[in-house]
Amino acid sequence: MFETLRNALKVKDIRNRLRFTLFIIVITRLGCQLPIPGIDSAQISKYLDSLLGDSFNLLNSFTGGSFESMSLFALNVTPYITSSIIIQLLTIAIPALEEMYRDGEDGRKKVEKLTRLLTLGLSLLESAGLAIGFGRQGLITNYNALTVIEMIVCLTAGAIFVMWLGEQITDKGIGNGISIILLVNIVSRMPGDLYNLAQKFIFGQQIGTIVIATAIILFVIIGTILLTILLNDAERRVPVQYSRKIQGRQQFGGAQASTLPIKVNTASVIPVIFASSLLQFPLVIKNLIGANPGGAAGFFFNAINQSNWCNPDNWSYSIGLVVYLVLVVMFAYFYTSITFNPIEIANNMKKQGGFIPGIRPGKPTTDYLSSILGYIIFIGAVGLCIIAVIPIFFNGVFGANVSFGGTSIIIVAGVILETLKQIESQMLVRHYSGFLTE
């Protein structure tokens, strides 16, 4: 990793892209500290902490603490992530949208435009709900229609601006714009969370307890990171043979052997983000409107609260963990189905004169790739589930309530690896471009 960064800094274009990305990150963090006019951030922070408790740890981690302080960037990347989930779910229900998604670069630009519009709509809806909810709780000075409109405009503008900053990182920076912002938000919360862990399990404890607690904390964090790296690098290489080219009576070259790499974790961190967001959304809405249902509804909301999972005092709430793992597997299959098309790959392979040894071109190749993809996706999804469960288990059993858990660590490690690969690919392109121009 350090060697990649060191080599990247030697290239002027990539060095400029890194500077630009750092500049955007600084702007994002500054926006997370800017208060909204007419809002008592300290009072709102106390209110949210007492009302939501640990149930919004993931949301607060995704927003870099800006939601808790209700700053200008309080919504941050969450409307965009939710919009992406909705749009990608609709690709299954609406064939025209699925066709648009698969229709090359132009189709994807149209899908991105729809995602932006939906982000705007969700930002308006969420900011209106927050403004009205806080106003009724007496947390807004001079609560009236003008103040509500002001808060809606500020929160919506902040969310759209964050989305635009992410797009700038993608276009002019090192890529993965929204993911980079999400990564920075999560990392910004980690020092405080590590301090809280140390304060609870290490400070003031006996030597034996300190050693055991430190070993467990390091094991969970380092082990999860190593497993994530292993899962992201794992791939199945399908052998592909390309026949020799014939032009007239002449043959050019011999048969060439190659491989088609298929990543085990084809969907990366997307299934974890989708599943976590889907479970957190109803919980946050319930808490913000002040609802306190009982009976089956109350059990449902307790079950989807991650802080209740693996709790020795009430294991029944861990049914929510089972639902979470099922969603991760489902989203892994779903996301891979819209990003990896065996039919298209088989057709491209056939056009280039390639074939898999022992498999006929065309439909047999498609069926073969689909069968391989089926169990590879399952292995990758199970790996994601294991990585996600490890911190959740220790958090539930030992009561280590922090804003980052398995989900956040998977996102951090996954985004860092993907970003490094993008930097390496940019360096490779730069190398070949320089070679061709010489």
Order of alpha helices (4+ residues) and beta strands (2+ residues): alpha-alpha-alpha-alpha-alpha-alpha-alpha-alpha-alpha-alpha-alpha-beta-beta-beta-beta-alpha-alpha-alpha-alpha-beta-alpha-alpha
